[in-house]
């Protein structure tokens, strides 16, 4: 059993990796945040047999820039065949006992470059406008190392350099560092989902001086506000308790509590038809009919309208038993098991493409409940992220492969911002038959 636990700890703590209708030609995406203390790579990309079409159904969704969401406020979802939906935001962080399994990351900031000598490094830095920082030569503001087994160079910056970068210089630097996979924090930064790091980390319970430090180190990665200097922040925290508190705060995730409001609904037949996939999912008919027919009952949590698997997973974190039974549960596993009453491990890396080619087809027309939205590498059939369309602009997904990534509901525009890049396009696929 202990070996199983160690396997779980070493492999599962990895942070991986549309409203109603119009996607711009290129919906871009980067992998989600992967803190070093949580493991290695993001959702493994999969290659599917279907051509990367099926984007027409989601063209309307990516035209929207996400507006800030405030706590203690009810928002409405654009109306449609799903009925009248409303939501409010809430926040999740890993349980405290998860911290006992997390390996504390290094508090020494190290940036890896593919330059093989200092001359090449100087040339590379000059090409992106970083040869000097505040009048000082870059190489004077840190130490260059040649790591064993690595062809490039490692650079350990001074505190002066880390803090001296302007917002744009920080963005350019980390964009360059993403070319080297060893730069975990640059490749998969922590995403501040609200866009306001001060409020985000203040509400997470961090001390004000730490909140201000984190905010000063944030930068824009396409559409998202992100944070990569985890090691430096750790170096400023003296006690283990405070370090653990900081690490827990980096796992903070926003999710939506989504409700169906039937108070002013007139087309009950249409609403029932939408949530049952044309009466293919008959198991939820009793609860829907009960809500509609019971006087004084106006709202139902949409969680009750989901199939058994997402209903069980929503707002939860993977546990040891889940890992032992299903292996690593990433966004693709989550999407392909949406309609499975009993999750199966066919939705696993290596045969995911076979499952998609066999059981799915390109979506046509308006998006339907349970359609899978995929971010696909432009010009290829390689899928970087998958999510399930619920209704309006709400999707169900898991933004990471590890145990620190819960299953959540989120707006499509927020998900698009999180995975924003210039190399991904969005498409939608639909399950052929057998919903339950």
N, C-alpha and C positions, 0 to 999 in steps of 0.2 A: 504493500500500500504506500509506503514511503517513497518508493521509486516512482509510483504513479503521480504522487503529489509533486515530486521534483520535476517530473515531465510536464505536469500542468503549469507549474510556476515558470519553467523555462520557455515553454512554447506558447502559452495562452495569453500572457500579459504582453500582447502586441497591439499597438494601436494601428488599425488599418487605414483600410479602406479596406403631377406638375400643375398649378391652380386649375384652370379649365382648358384654354386652347392656343399660342403662336410663338414658336422658337426661332430665334435668329439663326442664320445658317451655321454658325459655329458656337456651340455651347461648350465652354472650356472647362477643364477640370484638373486639379492637382490632387495628389493623394492626401488623406487626412493626417492629423498630427500624430507623431510617433515618439513620445518621450523615451529617452534612452533606457530609463529604468523599467520600461514595460516590455522590451523585447526587440525584435527585428522588424521585418518588413510589414508593409501595409497589406490590404487585400491583394492577393495575388491576381494579376490580370488574367482573364480567360479569353480564349479565342472561340468564337461561335461560328456555326455553319451558315447562319442567315446573313444575307447581305446587309450592310449598315444603312438600311432604309428605314421606313416606318417613323420618320421624323415629323411628318406633316401633322400628325395628331397632337403634337406638343408645341407647335410653333408659337402659340400665344403665351406660353408660360415664361419663356426666357426674356421677354420684352420688359419685364418688370424689375425695377430696382427695389430690393427689400427695404421697407420703411422700418424704423426702430419700433420694437415692441416693448411696452411698459408693463410692469407687474400690476396686479390688482385692477386690471381693466379687461373688459370683454370685447373681443373683436368678432366681426362677422366675416363669413366666407362668401365669395360671389355665389349667388344662387344658381341652381341648375337642377338636373334630374335627381340629384341626391337630396333635395329638399333644402331647408334652411339650417345652416350650420353656424356655430359660434365656438370660440375657443378663448382660453386664457393661458398665459405662460406659467410654467413652473420650472424648477431647476433640480438637477440630479448631480450628486457627487458620489464617488465610490464609497462604500461603507468603510468605517475606520479600520475594521479588521483586515481589509484588503492591504493596508499599508504594511502589515506584518510580512507579506509575501513579496513586497516590492524591493528590488535591489536599488540602493541609493546611487544615483548617477554621480559621475565625477564632478567635482567642483572646480576643475581646471578646464577652462575654455580652450579648445583646440580646433583649428580650422584646417581642413585638408585641401590641398591644391594638386592638380595633375601636372604642374610644372616639375621638371626633373632636377632643376638646379636654381640657384638664386637669381641668375640672370634671366631665365625664363619666367620666374615668378614676378620680377620687376616689370618685365615686358607685359605680362598678363594683367597686372594691376594697373599699369599705365593705360592699357587699352580700354579699361572700364572707368578711367578717371579717378583711380584710387592710389596713385603713386605716392601722393603725400596727403597727410591728414593734418589740418590746421598748421600747415607750413613745415611739418616734420616728415622725413622720409619714413615710409611704411616699415622698412626693415629695422629701423631704429626703435620701433615701438613694439617689439616682441622678439621671440626666439624662433629660429628656423630649425627643424629637426628632420632627419631622414628615418622614418619609422621602419623597423624590420619587416620585410615582406611586402612593403608598399612601394610602388614605383615612383610616386610623387613625393611631395613635401608636406610636412605638418608645421603649422605656425601657431605658436602660443602667444596671443596678444596680451599686451599690458592693459591694466585697468584704464589707463589714459586713452588708449586706442578704442576700447570697447565703448566707453562713455563719450568719446569725442566724435563719433560718427554722426553725421546729420541724418535726418529721416530718409532722405533720398540715397545717401551713401550706404546706409544700412540695408535698404531695399536692394540696391545694386549688388552689394557684397553677397547677400544671401541668395540672390538669384544666380550669381556665379557659382556659389558653393553647392547649389543643387546639382551641378554637373558631376559631383563626386558623391557616390552613395554613402560614404563614410560620414558625411556631414548630416547626421540624423536630424538635428534640430533645424537645419536649413531646408532639407528636403521635405520634412514633415513637421512644420511648426505648430505650436499651440494656437488654435483659432479662438479668438475672442468673439463669440457669436453675436453679442450685442453691438459690437463696434466701438464700445466705450470701455477701455480697460480699467479706468478708475472706478466706475460704478460696478463693473463686473467683478473685480477682485476685492473691492470694499465689501460688497454683499457676500463674498465668499468668506469673510471674517478675517482677512489679513490685516496686519498693522498698517497704518497709514503711510509710514515711510517706505515700506515694502511695496505698497500699492503704487506710490508715485514712481518708484524705481522701475517697476515693471512697465508702467505706462510710458516712461521715457525711452524704453527699449523696444516698443512696438513699432511696426511698420506696415505698410499696405502691400499685400500680395494679391495682385489683380483686384478683386472686389472685396477681399476679406482683410480684417485687421488681425495680424498675427504676431507671434512672439517666439524668438528662437534662442535667446541668451539664458537658457535654463541653468547652465553650469555657472555662469557668472553670478546670477542671483543667489544660487546656493552658497557660493563662496562668501557672500555677505551675511549669511545667517549663521549664528553661533551655536544655537542649541539644536539637538536632534528633534525635539518636540516641534520647534518652529519649522524645521526643514520638512518634517512629515506633513505639517499643516499646509505648507506651500505646495508640496507635491500633490496633495489631495485637491487643492484649489485648481491645479492645472488640469484636473479631470472634469471640471465643472462643465455641465452640458445643459442646454436649454431644450425643453420639450413642450408640447402643447397638450392641453386637456380639451379634447374635441367633443362637442355635444350636438345632437340633432334636436332642433326645436320644432315641434309639430303643432305649436299653438295656432299658427295662421296658415297651416298647410291645407290646400284644397285638393291637390292631386295625390291622394294617398296611394292610389294604385301605381302611379309612376314612381313614387318614393320606394315602395315595396319592391317594384320591379328592379330598380337600380341596385339596392343593397342585397338583393338575392340573386344578382346576375341573371335576371330573366327567369326567376323561380328555379334556378339550378341549385341554389343553396337553400333548401327548404327548412333547414334546422333553425334558422333565425326567424321564420315566419311567426311563430307563437309570440315571441317577445315584441316584435314590431306591431302585430295586430293588437296585442294587449295595450301597448302604449297609446295607440291611436284610438282605441275604444274606451279607455278609462278616463272618465271626467276628472279634470283637475291635474292630470299628469301632462306636462308640457315638454319635458326634455328627457333625453336618454343619452348616456355616455356612449360614444361611438365604439368604445372598446367592446361593448356587448354585441355589436354588429359585425365584428371581425370574425374570421374563421378561427378554429380552436388554437392553432399554433401561434399566430400573432397575438391573439387575445391573452394567451399565457405569457408570452415574452415581453409585451409592451411594458415599458418603464422598469424593466428588471435588468440585472447583470448576469452574464454566464457564471455558472457555478462549476465546481469540480466534477460533479456527476454529469453535467452537460458535456464537459470536455471529454470525459471518459466514454460517453455514449456516442457523441457526434463528431468529436474532433474539433477543429477550429471553426467557429461560427462567424463567418464574415458577411458582408453585404450581399454577396451572390447566394450563399447558403440561405440567408434570410429571405431573399426575394423568391427563390425557386421553391421554397417550402411554404410559401404563404397560404396556399390552398390545401396543403397536406394536413390531414387530421393527425397523422403520426409522422413527424419529420423523418426523412430518410437521408442517408449519407450519400445518396447518389449525387446530391448537390455538393460535390467535393471537387477540389482542385484536381485537374487531370481529365475528368469526365464531364465537367460542367457544359462544355460545348456540345457534347452528345445529348445531354438532357434538353438543352435549349432547342437543338435541331429537331429532336423527336417530338417534344411536347408543346412547342410554341411556334407562333407565326408572327409576321410583322403586323402591328396594329394598324387598323384603318379607321377613318372617321374619327369621331370624338373619343377621347379617352374613356375607358370604362373602369369600374372598380376592380382592382387586382391586376391591371396592366402593369408591366414592368418597364420602368424607365431606365435606360442605360446610357452612361457616358462612354463613348467609343472613341478610340484613337483615330484621328482623321486619316482617311485613306486605307484603313485596315478594318479587321473585324475583331480587334482586341478590346475587350470591355474592361474599363478601369473601375467603374462603380455601378452598382445596381440599387434601385429603390422601387417601392411599390406605390402606384397611384391609388389614393383613397378617394378624394373628392375635391372639387374646387381647385385650390392650389396646395393641397396637403398631401404629403407622402409619408410612408412608413419605411424606416431604414435602420441600419446599424452602421455608424460611421467608424468602423474599425474592426479588426479581427479579434481583439483581445478581450480579456475579462474586465477591463476598465471602460469598455464601450457599451453603453446600454442600448436597448431597442427603443426608438423614439418616433414621435410624430413631429414633422417640421414642415415649414413652407418650402415649396420648390425653389423659390428665389434665394432662400438662405442656403439650401443645399448646393445650388449652382454657384453661389459666391464662395462656398467652402472649397469646392473642387475646381475653381476657375483656373483655366490655362488657355493657351492658344492652340492646343493640339487635340481637343476633344469635341465631338459633336454628340448631340442627344438624339436618341431614337426610342421607340417604344415597341414592345412585343406583347403578345396576348396568348394566354393559355388556350389550347384548342378545345379540350373537353374535360370532363371529370373534375369538377371543382371540389368535391368532398367525397 
